[in-house]
Structure formats: structure tokens, C-alpha cells
Amino acid sequence: MLKMIRPLAAGLCAGMLAVFATPAFADYPEKPVKMIVAYSPGGGTDTAARTIAKYVEKHLGQRLVVENKPGAGGQIGFSALARAATDGYEIGFINVPSIQLVKRLRDNVPYEISDFEPIANIQLDPVVVAVNADSPYKSLADFIAAAKEQPGALNIGADGPQSNNQLQLAVAEDVLGVEFNFIAFDGSGPAVKATLAGEVAASLPSLSSAASHAENGRIRILGVFAKKRNAQFPDFPTVSEELGIDVPSVGASLRGIAAPKGISAEHKAVLEKAFAAVMSDPEFLEHAKTANLPLEFMSAEELSAYLSDAETKLDKYIDLIR
């Protein structure tokens, strides 16, 4: 009898272990998840991160806690994400092409693009050409014609130096055969303020930074660097359709979610599902519309493909801003 009980007990123990082991990933997350943001509180990336964090909680089942790690144009925060724990409790916002520009243009950057595991994309914020509402330039064609008449004379402001906004300007100059006097600002917000004050002829801020000012009539958006008009802002034409020339969109600020390489497939799937759910959440969508957040969801696979395509484009244009 004893011999029969022992194998039975062993079998029961093994079965119980299997039962408890199986749902381990199903219980994830069991505590709040930290999300690293590589920029200061109050900026465009931070605003997007805190908005998504607020609405994803009910889909994730735990709080998403934003931790700002600003400095060195994003390098500090991106590096921290690359070195973060792979247990699913440390993820982060990645900004493209900024995360790639930092790596390409600086020495001794302590991360590789391969150190990040794409989870989902939330936002794609294109660069726009903005002028003061009182500007003599009523169209993008007018503005480009003036630049060709006065090479290097017109001041155009943007986040920089060596930012996604400056990259977009450099590509536009190359394709259109024009030259501006680039004025670097510490973010799109200050560039827009300079436009409002008439300190620059135009600026190249992000769409999210300029949209509210355009809606209240203080600035005019002459064109958006994008393949097609944004569904949330259908009245703003693309640069290419305004000029009849294909100007590549290389400066759009993509804001997506990534984890350090090594996160389990199970945890990655849970996170991807939660972010996909919030992107169809009516409350979140209404908030995003009010806040002028240009949204574009991408799955982990789609985000990975976008990153590869962005790397290819950088190979072609990076020397323009070295």
C-alpha cells in the first residue's frame, strides 16, 4: 500500500505544481509597471506618456507609473531603458528617429537599437511648416519662392540641433534646392513661441505643438510633412501635395512603447494587448482629440518594421546634419 501511495502523492504534487506554474504569466502584472520617459515633465512626449498611462490602467490591471529620466537629448533615458530589468515591470517610451539620431551622431552611446523590444506604437507626430497668422507668406509655394530669392536669409526655427525637426528641414532643403538660416530651439514649444512673436519667418514644430494655435487663428500651417493628410486634422495639407513634389517624411516623431530585450513573450503579449485596447477606448480617444494628440497604433510587428524602415532612411540622409 505504501508503495502505491508514494507514486500517487508524487503525481498529485507534480500536478499541483503544473497547475500553479501554468497561470503564472496570466497573473502578470501583479504590481505597478514603471514606464521610463527620456524627456522632461510637461513636454510632448511626457504629455503623451501620462495620457496613455492614465487610460491603460483598466486594460492592464495595474498602474503604469511614469518615471522621467531626461538629459542629453534623450540619451540618458534611452540608456536606462536598455539596461532595465527584463521582468516586464520596466518598460519605456521610445522616440523615433531621436533614439536613432542619438546613436548615429554621438560617440560612446551605451545602447544599441537591438537592445529594445518593440511593444506597440501610440503616436506619430509629423513636422509642419508654421508661420504667424500675419505672415506675408499665404502658401507654402510663396514661402519656398521667397527662400529661393534670398538663399540663407530667412530664419526658420525648430527643435535642435541634430533633432528630428532639423533632419526634416535638411531633407526638404536638399529636395527643394533651397537654403534657410536654421535657428535651434529647446523643443517645439519655444519654436512656436518664436513664430507667434514674429522672431522667425517660420518654424518646423510638431503637429501636436502647433495644432491648437492654428485652430485659434494665431498661426497658419502651410504644410505637413506626411504621406497623406492626418485624419484628425484633415484641413492641413501635406507639403508634397502643396508643392507637387515628393518631399520624404523623415522627421515625424514616433512615440511608441518598448521593453528591454529579453522580456518574455508572454509578458510582451499582455502589454501589447493592453495598449491595443486603450487605443480603441472611447474615453482615451476623446481625450486625445481634445489634446490634439495625433494617434497611430502599430502592433509590435508593425512597429518593428517601422524602425527598420526608419534606419534605412537615416542611412540616406544622416550626413545632411552631421
C-alpha positions, 0 to 999 in steps of 0.5 A: 500500500505504501508503495502505491501511495508514494507514486500517487502523492508524487503525481498529485504534487507534480500536478499541483505544481503544473497547475500553479506554474501554468497561470503564472504569466496570466497573473502578470502584472501583479504590481505597478509597471514603471514606464521610463520617459527620456524627456522632461515633465510637461513636454510632448512626449511626457504629455503623451506618456501620462495620457496613455498611462492614465487610460491603460490602467483598466486594460492592464490591471495595474498602474503604469507609473511614469518615471522621467529620466531626461538629459542629453537629448534623450540619451540618458533615458534611452540608456536606462531603458536598455539596461532595465530589468527584463521582468516586464515591470520596466518598460519605456517610451521610445522616440523615433528617429531621436533614439536613432539620431542619438546613436548615429551622431554621438560617440560612446552611446551605451545602447544599441537599437537591438537592445529594445523590444518593440511593444506597440506604437501610440503616436506619430507626430509629423513636422509642419511648416508654421508661420504667424497668422500675419505672415506675408507668406499665404502658401507654402509655394510663396514661402519656398519662392521667397527662400529661393530669392534670398538663399540663407536669409530667412530664419526658420526655427525648430527643435535642435540641433541634430533633432528630428525637426532639423533632419526634416528641414535638411531633407526638404532643403536638399529636395527643394534646392533651397537654403534657410538660416536654421535657428535651434530651439529647446523643443517645439514649444519655444519654436512656436513661441518664436513664430507667434512673436514674429522672431522667425519667418517660420518654424518646423514644430510638431503637429501636436505643438502647433495644432491648437494655435492654428485652430485659434487663428494665431498661426497658419500651417502651410504644410505637413510633412506626411504621406497623406493628410492626418485624419484628425486634422484633415484641413492641413495639407501635406507639403508634397501635395502643396508643392507637387513634389515628393518631399520624404517624411523623415522627421515625424516623431514616433512615440511608441512603447518598448521593453528591454530585450529579453522580456518574455513573450508572454509578458510582451503579449499582455502589454501589447494587448493592453495598449491595443485596447486603450487605443480603441477606448472611447474615453482615451480617444476623446481625450486625445482629440481634445489634446490634439494628440495625433494617434497611430497604433502599430502592433509590435510587428508593425512597429518593428518594421517601422524602425527598420524602415526608419534606419534605412532612411537615416542611412540616406540622409544622416550626413545632411546634419552631421 
